[in-house]
Amino acid sequence: MVLLKFKKIYVTIPKSFKKITHKSIMTTAQKSIKRLFRQLAFVPFLHNRWLTKAVKKNLTEKIQQAEIGHLGEIVLVIENNLPIYQAYQYDCHQRALDIFSMQKVWDTQNNTGVLIYVNLCEKDLQIVADRGINQKVDSEIWQMLCKATLNDFKQGNFQLGLSKLIEEIGQILQTYDACDDINGNELANEVVFLH
């Protein structure tokens, strides 16, 4: 089994995603030739063997369960590496914002979408919470969730770490935005795996 050392914790909580454009995201990134070479040298099958169909199904079920009893939406995106054409200018922070927009996590009725973004090559975990839930949750809570998940990742327990993270985010959403969820499921629950 290959153990990855996850070293970065970022919690990104933007105020408004409707104003962010592709060009504005790129101008905030720090250029890095090292990051580009890491993406070029990355061998995906050595790092994503744990992400089987059964694991994806289990994580999808965890998301479905975690979304019961509140208006929030949870989206899990796991990416092998940054796209090569973006790797020099983008870091995982900007990529998570981009994916938040592409997956339309911001497009929920009460702005209570939460993105969990894992980049295997960069060993990076990010939680991006929309403004509807971010106004109610202290940033230290997000940091605590990231640290706990990264501890599981460092031990090679990716599925367990993500399962616990999804459950915790579901509890947070239920605490701060509880309701009967009459809107139903606004976003797909399936794990998004970007090769």
Secondary structure by P-SEA (a helix, b strand, c coil): cccccccbbbbbbbcccccccaaaaaaabbbbaaaaaaaaacccccccccccaaaaaaaaaaaaaaaccccbbbbbbbbccccccccccccaaaaaaaaaaaaccccccccbbbbbbbbccccbbbbbbcaaaaacccaaaaaaaaaaaaaaaaacaaaaaaaaaaaaaaaaaaacccccccccccccccccccc
